[in-house]
């Protein structure tokens, strides 16, 4: 796609606001957004996951709003706030999409500055940053939140030093993106850090404008310990892929295996039996964790959970059955400790287990594969027919 020339006016912009039980903020949001963009072609699109009457409030206010206001209510929300943003990008009336939170901590008065910066023509994403000159994160509640936010930002930039070199605040939820520069289908939103997903998975040019992060007026923060864990999981997946998560869980399982084995041998259980018991416990525990944190996005197309467990349990037991004699051989022949021998065997088995689970346990069912092949065949035929008609 051709770059836009500097100073070229854009036909319009969609302000995407994901909401969850934000009814008390809607009137002020629409009023302030409308006032800040009164001389521009802008629509407001609420993507709503609320369980209260927020959608009705939005529709009521939309009837008399000075700018077009739409609401897309998701009855079955997927992928959290990030998923809502992706839905908004797909449904936006304009290619220029500006994402902001619905809690009024993102000042709507900054919208013209973001659009003006985009119109300079040298950026595909414009970030409202708390960490450049003129920016401020004082709206965060307490020193702990400030420290956690800053630490997460530094960690993220350290893991993606090239991709995020031009972004001082890749964790912000307030940004402009030209959707022609990103592929929504390539995004894998997980939680609320959708900008990070866009910056890492897309080849985009970045610019920033300073933002003074405001205080929350109504509602409660969506940040939580579980969201923090989801962020770390997402960060690991972006940086290293599924293998890193598999390795982390495998590492936890290996540690548990060694602890269980040590405890049993410490109370007099023969090391072979201790290794067998430790293996069975950790095989089950690893499956539960892998199901939840590693292959959850593949399980829908794979066989049922009973089949997946049977395949995983059987394979791991066969692998353990082969590993135990090797462990015994190392102990008896090399005269090393049983704990060290178990550790060596567990590391050696890691890659085989990962390949088996990725390619067998969580492989798409045959019906799913046939369906995808049919869809691809129909797409090719349609493209050929379209080309012939032209």
N, C-alpha and C positions, 0 to 999 in steps of 0.2 A: 504494500500500500504506500502511496505517496505521502511524504511528510507534508503537513500543513504549513503554509508560509507564515512567517511572523506577521502578526497583526490581522490575520484573516479571522473574520467573525464566525462564530459557530452558530448553527441554526437554533440551538437550544440545549438545555441540560435537564436531567432528571435528578432530583434530590431523593435518594433512597434512605428511608429511615426504618430500620428494623425495630419493632416494638414488642414488648411483653408486659402486659398489665400497666400501661403508661397513660391511662385515661386522663389523669390530672395534668399531664404535660401537653396534650394535643393542641389545645387552643393557643397557648403561648407559642408553641413550635410553629404552627401555621402562620400566626400573626408575625412573628419575627422573621421567618423565612421569606414570607411574602413581601415584607417591608424592605428586606435587604436586596431583593432581586426584582423590584417593581418595574424596572425598565428593560428586563430581559425575558426571553421566552423560556420559562422554567415550569416544570410540573413537580409536584411532591407525590412520591409513591411510598406509602406505608406498607411494609411487609410484616404482617402481624401474626404472632404466635400466641396471642393472649388467651387467658381463660376467663377474663371478665368481659365487660361490655365495651372495651376499647374500640373494636371495629364499628359499633353503632355510634360512638362518640365521634369518630373520624368522619363517618358518612354525614352526620348531622352538621358538623363544621364545614365539610366540603361544599355543602349546598350554597353557602354564602361566601366562600373564600375568594379572594381576589386573584388567585392563581389556580390552575387545575389541580385537584387533589384526588388521588385514587387510593384504594386500600386493597391489598391482596392478602386475604386471610388464609393461613395454612392450617387445615384441620389436622393434618398429620405432619408436624414439623420434623424435618430431618437435618442433621448436622448443625443444630444450634443456630446461633446468630450468624455464623459464617454461611451456613446453608441459606438463610433468609436473604443475605446480601447477594448471593449468586442468583437466587430466584429473582431478585429485584433487577439485577443487571440484565438477565434474560428478558424481563418483561418491560423494561424501560422504554419510553417513547423516543428517547434520544440516545445517541451514542455516547455523549458525555454524561457520565454518571458520577454523582457526588454522594458519598456515603457518610452518614453521621448518626450518632446515637440519639435515642429519643428521650434522654433524661436532662437535656438542656445544658449539659456540661461542655458540649461542643458549641461555641458561639455561632449562631447563624449569620451574624454580621460579618463573618470572615468569608462567606461565600463569594462576594464579588472579587476579593483579592485572589482567591483560588482560581476563579475563571479567568481573570486577567492574566495570571501567571501562566496558565495553560495556553492562552492565546498568543503568548510570545512565540510559540511554535517549536520550542526545543525540548518539550517534555510530554510524556504520555501519562504520567502519574504525578499529581501534585499532592504532597503530604502536608497536613497541618501539624507542625512539629512543636512539641513542648520544649525541645532541647536546642534550639538555635536562638540567636540574638533576638530578643523581644518576646520569646516564648516563656511559658511558665506552667508548672504542673501543680500549682497550689491548691487546685480543686480536689486532689486526692486526699482521702480522709486519713490523716495521721502520718507520722514519720515511718511507721512500718510499711504502709501501702506505698509510700514514696520510694522507700528503699527496695521493696520487692519489685516495683515497676522498673526502677533504674537498673537493678541487677539483672532482671529478665531481658532488658534491652541490650545490655552489655554482653550477656551470654549469647544472645541471638546474633549480634553483630560479629562476635568472635567465631561463631560457627559458619557464618556466611560472609567472610571479609570482602569478597569481590562483589557478589550480588548486592550487598547492602552498603557498599562504600559511599554511595551518595545519599543514604537515608539515615538521618540522625534519630528518627523516631519510627522504626518499622512496626512498632506495636500499637500505634495509634489507631483508633477506629474512625478517624475523620480524614478523608482523602478524596481526591478526584481521580477518576480513571477513564481513559478513552477505551471503551469496550472493544473497539476494532483492533486494539493491540493485545488483547488477551483472548484466550479460548476458555469460556466458562466450563466446557466439558472436561478440560484438563485439570481443573481445580478440584482439590479434595478437601473441602472445608471441614474443620473439626474444632468446634468451640467458637471462640470469638475473635481470633487473630487472623482475619481473612486477608488483610493487607500483606502480611508476611507471606501467605500462600501465593498471592499475586506476584510479589516481587521475586520470589524464589523460582516460581515455575514459568515466568514470562520474561521475555527479553524487552524490557521497557526502560525508557529514559525517565529519570526522576528529578523533580524539583521540589522545593519546600517553601512554605510561608510560615512565619511564627504564629503560634496559637497560645492564648492564655486559657488554660483549662479551667472551666468554671466549677462552682460548687453545685452539688445535686440539690434540686428543689423538692422533688417528689419522688416516690418510689425507693427501691432498695438496690444496692449494687448487685450485679450478677456475678461478681468475682467470688470465688470460693476455693476451698482446698481441692475439691474434685476438679474444678476448672483449671487449677494449677497443675494437677497431675495430667489432665488432658492436654495442656499446653506442652508439657515436657515430652509427652508421648508424641505429639504432633511434630515437635521440633526434631526429635530423634528420627522420626519417619521421613521428614523432609531432608535431613542431612544424610542419613545412612540407609534409609529404606527399611523394609520388613526384617531384614537379617539382623539389624541392630537390636530391634525389639525382641526378636527371637533369642538373640544372644544374651540380652539383659535378663530375660525370664529364665533362659537356660543357666545363666550364672547364678541367679537366685536359687534355682532348683539344685544346681551342683553344690552350692553352699549348704542348702538344707540337707542334701544327701550326705555330705561329709559330717555335718553336725549329728545327724541321726545315727550314722555309722559309728562315729566316735562315742556317742552316748551309749550305744548298745554294747560296743566292745569294752567300754569302761566298766559296764556292770557284768561283764563276763560272757557275753554272747560271742560265739565263734565268728571271726571276721567275715567268712563266706556268708553265713546266715544274716549277719548285720548288713552286708552289702545288698543282699536280696531284698530284705525288708525296706531299706532306705530307697532302693530303686523303685519298688512298687508305690511307695508313698509319693515320691517326687514325680513319677510318671503321671499319676492322677492329678497332682497339683499343677504340673506344667501344662497339661491339657486344658485345664480350667482357665489358667491365665492366658494361654495362647489363643483360646477361643474368644476371650474377651478383649484382648489388647493387640493381637497381631493379625489374625485372620478374620476379624469380625466383618470386614468389608467384602470378603470372599465367601462367607458361609451361606449367604442367601442363594447363590447359584450352585453350591456344592450339594453333596448328598446330605441326608438328614443327620441330626446330631448323634443319633445312636450309631449310625454307620461310621461317622467320623471318629467317634470315640473308640469303636471296635478296631478300626484301622490303626489309629494312633496307638492304642493300648497294645495291640498285637505286635506291631512293628517295634515299639520300644521294648517290649519284653523279649522279642527275638534278638534285638540289638543288645539288650542287657545280658541275655543268655550267652551271647558270643563274647560279651565284654568280661563277664565274670571269670571264665577260664583264662583269658588274657591277663586279667588282674592277678589271678593266682600264679600264673607263669612268671610275671614280673616279680612278685613277692618272693617266690621260691627260688627263682633263678638269679635275679639281680640283687636279692636280699635288701630291697628297699622297703620302706614302711608301707603298710596297706593303704594308708590315707593318701600318700603321694602317688601310689600306683593307681588308685581310684581316680585321682584328679587328672592324671595323664590320660587315662582311658576315656574320661568324660569329655575332655577337650577334643580328642581324636574323633569321637562320635558326633560332634556338633554338626559338622557340615552335611553328613549323610542324613541326619534327622531333619535338618532344614529342607533339603532337597525333596525328601520323601513327603513331608507335610505340604510343601508348596505345590508339588507336581502331582501328588496322588490324593492325599486326604482332602485338600480343598480345591481340587480340580473341578471345573464346571461339569454338571451332569451332562450326559449325552444329549438329552432333549434340549438343554440350554445351548450346547454347541451347535446343534442342528438349526435351532432358531436363529442364532447369530449368523450362521452361514446363509440362511435363507434371506435374512435382512440385508446382508451384504450383497447377495446376488441381485435382489430387487433394486437396491440402490444403484448398482452398476448398470442394470437394464434401464432404469429411469434416466440416468445420466446420458446413456447412449441414445435413448429416444428423444431426449431434449436436444442433444447435439444435432441429431438428424433433422429435427423440426426446424432448427435455426438455419 
